[in-house]
């Protein structure tokens, strides 16, 4: 017993920092396992179950839910719709965020105030701001239609047009995500080594060459992170569709997250909802793995050149 106690004491001395870190992280990790990991695992397991209705006993269905997903045009259409609507939102917010970041990066006074102003939409509640946005789009008395009427035009039923609904979803999503994108671009721009930029200018590089050949490679870690986050956000577009178009007109703007919600909470088809969620996760993980792999390859090639 004395020898065991001595070993435990020595172990505690040699691994003090690790034990302290474990003690500090044990509570949040345990909380995440109960609140986050357990529901995720159960939700993914539902993809292999046939469970329609709360009072019905679930049974093992194998890959039936995944076959249903890929053979149902409503679900496959929602998948492609999710990709292109989400990517449109990501591209617009990323490009505009980069332009705003370039402007803010050149500001010397009041940077904190300007950053706070641009980031403000990101901390607003989507339920409230989307309702204000819908007021702008009302047919009778809407702000935008009033402007059209004052210019001699005819009011537009925005909610009856798929093209216009996608346009306004992208506009609202871009406005909502602009602040986060701008801050990420600012962090990327400020991570560039200024001495390397000066050396490139002395060597005769113009602004475009300096940005593309010098700045972009140094910003690639943050850019890769933005791409992964943007793709995850694209695959989980939900709030803007729900609050702006409600999936209409006639389901033409329904995305995967919205259809999963309908399947799980309205139709009580928990198996199909779980299978669709698993498909979204697989696509997201695959994309992230490809981006990480390319990033590692670029790092290795740069090290080889050095």
FENCOR-V756624 format. One record per residue. OMEGA is omega in degrees with one decimal (999 if undefined). BURIAL is I if it has 16 or more other C-alpha atoms within 10 Angstrom, else O. Layout:
BEGIN
omega:burial
OMEGA:BURIAL
OMEGA:BURIAL
END
This chain:
BEGIN
omega:burial
-179.7:O
178.5:O
178.3:O
179.0:O
179.2:O
178.5:O
178.9:O
-179.9:O
178.3:O
177.6:O
178.5:O
179.9:O
-176.6:O
-178.3:O
-175.8:O
-177.7:O
179.3:O
179.2:O
177.3:O
178.4:O
179.0:O
179.1:O
179.4:O
-175.7:O
-174.9:O
-177.1:O
178.8:O
178.4:O
177.5:O
177.4:O
179.9:O
179.8:O
-177.8:O
-173.4:O
-175.2:O
-172.9:O
-177.7:O
177.0:O
179.3:O
-179.1:I
179.6:O
180.0:O
178.4:I
178.3:I
178.5:O
179.8:I
180.0:I
-178.4:I
170.9:I
-174.5:I
179.7:I
-179.9:I
-176.3:I
-175.0:O
-178.6:O
178.7:O
179.2:O
177.3:I
-179.3:O
-176.0:O
-179.0:O
-177.5:O
-176.9:O
-178.7:I
179.1:I
175.3:I
176.9:O
-179.0:O
-173.7:I
176.2:O
178.5:O
-176.6:O
178.2:O
-179.5:I
179.1:I
175.9:I
177.8:I
178.4:I
179.9:I
177.8:O
177.6:I
-177.2:I
-174.0:I
176.1:O
179.2:I
179.4:I
175.1:I
178.4:I
-178.3:I
-178.2:I
-178.4:I
-178.9:I
-179.5:I
-179.2:I
179.6:I
177.5:I
177.1:I
178.4:I
178.3:O
179.6:I
177.3:I
177.8:O
-178.5:O
-179.4:I
179.1:O
179.5:O
-178.2:O
-178.6:O
176.7:O
-179.5:O
-177.9:O
-179.6:O
-179.0:O
178.8:O
178.8:I
-179.7:O
-178.8:O
-177.7:I
-174.9:I
179.5:O
-176.4:I
-178.2:O
177.6:O
179.8:O
-175.4:O
-178.9:I
-177.3:O
-176.1:O
178.3:O
177.2:I
174.0:O
178.8:O
178.9:I
175.9:I
177.6:O
-174.3:O
-179.9:I
178.8:I
179.3:I
176.2:O
177.1:O
-175.9:I
-176.7:I
177.8:I
175.6:I
177.9:I
178.4:O
178.2:O
-179.7:O
178.1:O
177.5:O
-179.2:O
178.6:O
178.5:O
-174.2:I
170.4:I
-176.2:O
-174.8:I
-179.2:I
-176.5:O
178.4:I
-179.2:I
179.7:O
179.2:O
177.0:I
178.8:I
-177.9:I
174.0:I
179.4:I
179.5:I
-178.5:I
178.9:I
178.3:I
178.6:I
-177.0:I
-176.0:I
-175.6:I
-176.7:I
179.4:I
178.5:I
179.8:I
179.5:I
178.4:I
177.7:I
177.6:I
177.4:I
179.3:O
-178.8:I
-177.8:I
175.6:O
-179.2:O
179.8:I
-177.0:O
-178.5:O
177.8:O
177.4:O
179.5:I
179.2:O
178.6:O
177.8:I
178.3:O
178.5:O
175.6:O
178.2:O
174.4:I
-175.1:O
-179.1:O
179.1:O
179.3:O
-178.6:I
-172.4:I
-174.8:O
-175.2:O
-173.9:I
-175.4:I
177.9:I
179.1:O
-179.1:I
-172.9:I
177.7:O
-179.9:O
178.1:I
177.7:I
177.6:I
178.2:O
178.8:I
-179.3:I
178.5:I
179.9:O
179.1:I
176.6:I
178.3:I
179.5:I
-179.3:I
-178.9:I
174.8:I
-176.1:I
-172.6:I
-176.9:I
178.2:I
-177.6:I
-173.3:I
-177.8:I
-174.4:I
-175.7:I
-178.2:I
-177.1:I
0.4:I
177.4:I
176.1:O
-174.7:O
175.7:I
177.7:I
177.4:I
-173.4:I
-178.2:I
179.6:I
179.4:I
176.4:I
177.4:I
179.5:I
-178.5:O
-175.6:I
-170.9:I
178.1:O
-177.8:O
-177.7:O
175.2:I
-172.4:I
180.0:I
-179.9:I
177.6:I
177.8:I
178.0:I
178.1:I
177.7:I
178.8:I
177.7:I
177.2:I
-179.5:I
-179.2:O
179.1:O
-178.4:O
179.6:I
179.5:O
179.0:O
179.8:I
179.5:I
179.2:O
179.9:O
179.2:I
-179.3:I
177.7:O
178.6:O
178.6:O
178.4:O
-179.6:O
177.5:O
-179.0:O
179.3:O
177.9:O
178.0:O
178.5:O
178.6:O
179.3:O
999:O
END
